[in-house]
Amino acid sequence: MTRYGMVIDITRCNGCYNCFLVCRDEFCGNDFLPYSVSQPLRGHFWMRIIEKERGVYPQVIRTAYEPVPCMQCENASCVKAASKGEIYKREDGIVIIDPEKSKGRKDLVSSCPYRVIFWNEEKQVPQKCTFCAHLLDAGYKEPRCVEACPTGALVFGDLDDPNSEISKLVASGKTEVFHPEYGLQEKVRYIGLPKRYIAGSVVFGDKDECAGNVAVALIRGNEREVIYTSNFGDFEFEVPVEKQEYTIEIKHEGYITRSFSVVTTSDIYLGDIVLTAV
């Protein structure tokens, strides 16, 4: 039996908003009963794009874009909140809000911790992404957002088919869910969700110039990761554990070793770090 899912590769998303735009094109002004009624022109984001700046001024490393559709949860809280079948999960795993049964149920909007259910004031119904179920049932291979993605950041397919690209990605261990603490068994998973950044710039004090090719170590317990500064003396780490204490050690032959203790409650920029000659 087919069980649809999606993997979103943040490292490939360039924030073009094609996925958002084609969703609007497909659903605004179009009823697809019994799957959905038309999406309003304003206020709905069935594919929301979260822009997240990474780093700390003046060293903003880069911007990450996080597309957020309905997670099509296996253990969906919205389905549990709909006691009369207003929201149901199909055999293929897609979660559908019945546009007839759900009329007047504005309370269902708050049943989703991801906040991807929206209220249609004109139609008086809650609405969300359907994975373009009307198209899949008509023989399409993927939702329109996946079809329109120019960078291949969205991968769609059958999670129960071991030969499908999505199954191979999940089996690789590289994917994760947005909020594992929710315990909803989301069928939308991510690659490259942004973590905390630790960055800085190293300068040779005696030469008053950027310190290129200097060893910088990130230390936590017995774990040690070493990178080397760029030609401009810059370094950056993406740390796997938030709200943890790390030690940054900067070592170069002929210079006094410097070290810093940091706690990653937020992104950290250490500024210009001046190395003093021995």
N, C-alpha and C positions, 0 to 999 in steps of 0.2 A: 504493500500500500504506500502510495506517495505521501511524504510528509515534507511540506515546503518550508524552506528557511532562507536566510540571507546572511552573507558575510560582507561587512563594510570595512574596507581597507583605508584607514585614515591617512596612511602614508601616500596614497595615490589620489586623494581628494584634493582638488585645487580650488574649491569654492566657486565653481562656475554657476551653480544653482540650476543646472539643467533638470535635475531630478525634481526639484520643487516646481519648476515652470511647467514641465510636462504633466505633472500631477494636476495642476490647475487647469491645464488645457483639456485633460481627460474628463475631469469631474465637474468643473464649473459650468452650470447651465445644462447639465446632462443627468437625467435620472437613469439608473441602472437597477431597476427593481428585479428581484427582491434583495439585491445586494446593498443598494444605497440610493438616496435621492441626491439632487444636485448640491454641490458644495457652494457655499456663498462666496461672493467676490472678495470679501474682507474677513479677516479674523481667524481663518483656519490655516493650519500648517500641518498637513498630513505627512509631509516630509519637512521637518524643521532642520535648519542648518545652524548649528551653534558655532560661532567664531570664537576661538580661544587663543589669545595672545600668550606666548610662552616666553618666559624670561622676565626681567625686571628692568625698568628704565634706568639708564639709557641703553641697556643691552637687551633689547627685545630680540630673542633668537629667531623666532619665526611664528607664523600664525597657523594653527591647526583648525581644520574644519570637520565638524562632527555631524553627519546626517543622522537624524533621529526619526524613524517612522514608528508605527505600532510594532511592538516587539513580538507579537503573535505568540504570547506566552502559553506554554503547555499547562501551567498551573495559574491561569489568568484570574486575577482578583476581580476584574470586571465581570467575568462570567459568574463568579460566585455571588456578586452583588445583584445580579439580574435573576431574581427568583422565579420569574415567569417566562423565561426563555427569551427575554429581550436581547440578550447577547449570548451567542452560542459558539462553540468551537466545532468546525467541520472535521470530517474524517481525515482530511489532508492537513489538518493543523491550523488552518486559517481561522481567525476569530472574526466573526461578523456581528455587527449591530443590526438587528432587524428594524428597518425603517418604519414599519407599521406598529409592531408591538412596543417599540421604545418611545412612542410619542408621549411627550409630557414628562419623561423621566430625566429631568435635568440633573438629578442627584447622581446619575451614573457617571457624569463627567469626572467627579472627584474619586471614583473607584479605582482609577489608574494612577499608580505612584509615579509613572513617567510623564504624566500630564499630556498624553497624546490623544485624548478624547476631547472633542470640541462641541460646543452647543450651537446649533443652528436655530437662531431666534425666529426666523421666518417660518421654517418648517416644524419647529418645536420638537426637534429630535437631536440626540447626541450622535456624533459622527467621528470617523477616523479612517486611517488607511485600511484598505481591504486586500492589499497585495494584488490589486487589479483582478480579483477573483472572477469577475465577469469575462475578462479576456482569457484567463487561464482555462475556464470552462468552455470557451469557444475555440480552444486549440492553440492559443498563444503559448510560447515557451517561457516567457518572463514578463514581469510587470513593466510598465512604460518607463519608470524611473531607471530601471536596469538597462533597458534598451537604449536610453538616451545618454547614459553616462559615457563621456568620451575617453576617460582614463582607465576604465575597467575597475573602478573603486567598488562597485556593487556587483556581488556575485550571488546569483540566485539558482536554486535547484532543489533536488530531492535529497534530504538529509539521510534517508534510509537506503539510498543507492550508493554502495561503497565506491562505485566507479565515477560518480559525479564529482565535479570540481569542488563543490561546496563541502561534500563529505571528506574529501582529501584535505581540504584546508582545516576543517574541524579536527580531523584525526592527527594533524601535524602538531597539535598542541599550541599553535601560535594565536589562537583566537581566545577571546574572553567576552563576557557579557558586560554591559554598561554598569549595572548595579547588582553584583552578585548577592549583596546583603538582602535584596528583596526576596530571593528564593522563588522566583516565578518560572524558572526553566525557560528562559527566553529563547526563541528560535531565530532571533536576529543577534548575531555576534560580531565582534570587532577585532580588527588587527591594528595595532599601533595607537591605541588610546593614549593620549598624552599624559605623561607622568611629570613629577617635579623636576625642575632644572636647577643645576648648580653651575655657575659660570664665572669667569673672571678673565683678567688680562695681566700678563706677566711682563715686567720691564726690567732690563739690566740697569741698575742704578748707576754704576760707574761709567756706563756708555750713554745713558739716557736714550735708549732705543728699545724697540720691541724685542722681547725675548722669544725667538722662534726655536722650535725643536727642544723645548724644555719638558722634562718628565713631570707629569702631574698624576698623583695617585689618589683614588677614591677608596677609603678604607672603612669597612664596617665589620667589626669582630675579626674573624680570620679571613674575611674576603677582601681582596685587593684588586682593583682595576686600574691599569696604567694607560694613559694616553699622552700625546705630545702636543704642545702648543703649535698653533699655526704660525705662518710667517709674520703675522701681526701680533703674536703673543697671546692670542685668544685660546681659551679652552672651554669646554662645556661637557657636562655629564647629564644624562637622563637617568634619574634614580628610580629603581623598581619599587621601593618602599617609602610611602609618605609618613610624615610625622616620626621620623627616626633620626638618630644622631649619627653623623658621618664625620670622618676626618679627611681633610684635604691636605696632602703633603706635596710640596713643590721642591724638587731636588735637581741641581745642575752642578756639574764639576766646576770647581773654582768659586762657588758661591755658597753662602750659608743657607742651609735648608730651612724652609718655612712651613708651618703647619697651622691649620685652622679647624676648629670644631664648629659644625653647623647642624641645625635641626631643621628638617624639611617640612615645616608647617606651611611654607609658601615657597615659590621660586626664589632663588638666592643669587644675587650678583655681588661678588666680592670686590668689584672695582679693580683699580690698578694695584697690583702686588709687586712691590719693588724688591728685587734681589740684591743683596749686598755682597760685594766681592770679599773673599776670605783675606 
